[in-house]
């Protein structure tokens, strides 16, 4: 059965994804620091709220909420109408009070409780978790593959399109062993830095995997201009 798709509202990317990302998927957005992963994920929330009135939630586990909003405003994402449709939760405050909160359950149970509360208050279309790496550390997973499996299944049952930001290298060569989450996720979008000249680095995006979608696996140039992202095909290995 064909799934409805949620647009990224990024020119070039929606075309590459047959119109957008399927609803209810758990998608990994991976890349090294400086590749604008958080900005890209926030842009998807922001543009959906602004252009379609879709509700979204951004759970930040490291960066403070105020600092995140300040950074996004500097990129031009500060429309009050759009921001009113977004729920931003600073899980860092929970981390500061972790000893007190652990008496009420495990950290992962608390995370799930907050997710459920957000969904009950105002059902959301897109959830961003920044980041999977911190979530895993705080949850103190004992059996990583099994614990991640149940987490991914729980997120699918929760309902929204979930974007998990990750700094693990998921754009791996054919001989590398992918991490467990690469198998468990419905989709993987990787962003990286590609040197195109001695003094120039270009951000590139690759759709490594997206179930239920016919997509190319080559590289695209990811650029930010005039308050928005754009994706275009990389024309060669050096340009």
N, C-alpha and C positions, 0 to 999 in steps of 0.2 A: 504494500500500500504506500502510495506517495505521501511523504511527510510535507507539512507546511514548512516554509523556510523563513528564517529571520534575516533580513538584510543587514549587512555590515554598514551600508551607506558609504562605502569606500569605492569610488570609481575604479573599475578594473578588477577588483576583488570579487564583487558579487557576480560579475560575468564569468569569472573563473570558477565560481562555486555553483553554477547553474541557478543563480538567483539569490543565494544566501546560504546560511548554515541551517541544517534541519533542526526543527524544534525538539527540545528534550535531550539533545546530544550532550555528552561530556567531552569537551574539546581542550586539548593542551595547547597553550600558547607559550612556546619555549624560545629561549635566547639568552645571550650573555648580557651583563649589565651595559646600559647605554644603547640598547637596540629599540627602545621606546615600546617595550611590551605593555607596561602599565598604561601608557598614553593611548596605545592602540585599543586595548580592552575598554578603557574608559570612553574612548570615542564611539565605540559600538553602542554602549549604553546611552551616551549623551545624544547621539544622532537619532536613535530609536525613540527616545523620549521627546526630542524636539520635533521630529518629522512625522511620527506615527502615534505619539501619546502612549507608547509602551512604558510600563513600569520596569525599573531595573534596580539592582542592588549591587553594591561594591563593598566587599569585606576586605579591609586592609589589615594584615597581620603584623606589619612592620612599620610602614610609614604612617604618621599621624594623619587624621582626617583633614585637619586644617591645612597642613602642608600639602596634602594631595590636591585639595581644592585650589590652593594658591598656585600650584604648578600647572594645573589644567586651565586656570584662568589666564595664565601667561601664554598659553597656547591658543587662547581665543574661545575656550569652552566655559563660558560663564553666564549663559542666558538663564535668567531666573525661572523662566517657564520650564525649561528642560530640567534644571536642577531640582525643581519641585517634584518631579516624577521619579527622582532617584533617592534610594535609601543608602546612606553611607554609614558603615559600622566600623569603628576603630577597635579592632580586636586587641590592639596593643594595650588598651586599658584593662582588658581582661587578664592579659599576661602579667601586668603589674600587680594584680590582686590574686594571682594564681593560687597562693597558699590558702587564702580564705575561701576561694571558690571551689577548690578541690574537695572540700568537705561536702559539697553538694553533688559531686559526680566527677567523672573524668573530664579532662579538657576537651576531648572529642565530643563527649555527650553535651557539654556546654555549647560547643560550636553548633552542633545539630539543633539544639534548643533555640538558639538565636535564629538560625535559618528557618525553622518551623514558625517561629513567632513573626518573622517578616512576611512569610507566605500567607499566614492567617490574617495579618493586618491588611495586606493589600497585595493580592497575588501578582507575582512579577514574571516577566517574560525572559529576562536575562539576569543571571547571577555571575559575578566575577569574584574569584577567590585569589588574593594576592598575598602569599603564594603557596603553592602545594608544598614546596620545600620546608617552609616554616610550619605549616599545618602538620606535616609528617613529624617534624622534630618535636613539636609541642605535644603531639599525641603519643609519643614514645612507642611507636609501633614495634611489636616484638616479632611478628611474622609478616614481613613487609608485603609480600605478594597477596597473601590472604586478607590482610587488613585493608590494603588498597582496593582489592576486589569488592569487599563489602562497602567501602566508602563510595566507590564509583556507582555501585548498584543503588545505594541509598540516595545519591544525588540524582540518578535517573528517576527514581520513584518520587523525588521531591517535585519534579516537573519542569522547571525552566531549563532553557539552554544554559549550561554551566561552562564558563571559561576559567580553566585553572592555569594560572601563570606559573611557569617553571623555568628555573635556570639550569636544569640538566640538559646536556647536549642531545637533542632528539633528532638532529639532522645528521644521522650517522651514515658512514660508508657501508657498502654491501657486506663487508667482512666483520663489522662491529656487532656487538651484542646489545640490542636495545634494552633499556630498563623496563621493569615490569609495567609501568604506567603506559608505555607505548603500545602494548598489546591490549590493555584494558580500555583505553580511550576510544571514543567513536571517531575522533579527528585529531590531527596534529598540524598546527601551523607553526613554522619555525621562522624566526627573524635573526639575521646575522649581519656582521660587518664584512664587507668584501673590498679589498684594496684594488682600485682601478688604475692607480698611478702612484708614483713615489710619495706624493703629498695628499692623496685624496682617498677617502674611505666612503663606500657607498652602502647604504642599508639595503639588504635584500630579503625578500620573503619567499618562502616555499611552502606549498601545501603538500606536506609529506603524506598525509592520509586523511580521507574524509569518506566515511561510509555513505552509501546510498547516493553517491555523487560521482559523475564523470568529470574528472579534472586532470589537468596537466601536472606533472611532477617537477617541471623545470623551475628556474628562478625568475622572480619578478623584482623590479626595482621598487622599493618602498620610499616614497617621498612625502614630505609635509610642506604644504604651501597654502597660503591664504586661508589659514584656519582649518585645514582639513587634510586627511591622508589621501594619497592616490597611489595606485599600483599599475605599473606598466611592465611589459615584458622586457627582460634583460636581453639586449640584442647580440651580445657576444661575451666571451669569457673575460674580457678586459674592459668593456665599456658599458 
